[in-house]
Amino acid sequence: MTWPVRILLLVLELTLLGATVYLNRKRQLRVEQAASWVVAGLVLLALTAVPTVSTTAAGWLNLDPVVLILLVAVAFLVGIALDASSSMTRDRRCREDLARDVAALQEEVERLRERADQPPPPPAEPKPKPPSVRT
């Protein structure tokens, strides 16, 4: 891996880590998502900063070290995308459940309003007292 490529990758990875920390501090990124991005950035940073690691691993797979780093980056992106998809599915189900609950509560409120508009029922007649039994 040539020095210009290594420097470019290091700048990109440090930018990724910096953007992750910035978004997390601004509360625009949840901690769970930020952790995934930080792990991805640190792994890629280690592969780029320590050339022996990426060269050895790339040699085992008969790949160029740059291709290995790109494959690892793509694998992290796919994992993060799957995690985001599952979170969106969970959130959608939650919104649907909430919408059903709100609809049921609105229906109940309407019933109570209709009942409140009706005059109250007449008071019930008092029950006669049973005769007392003396022995």
Helices and strands as residue ranges (DSSP letters): H 3-25, H 31-49, H 51-60, H 65-117
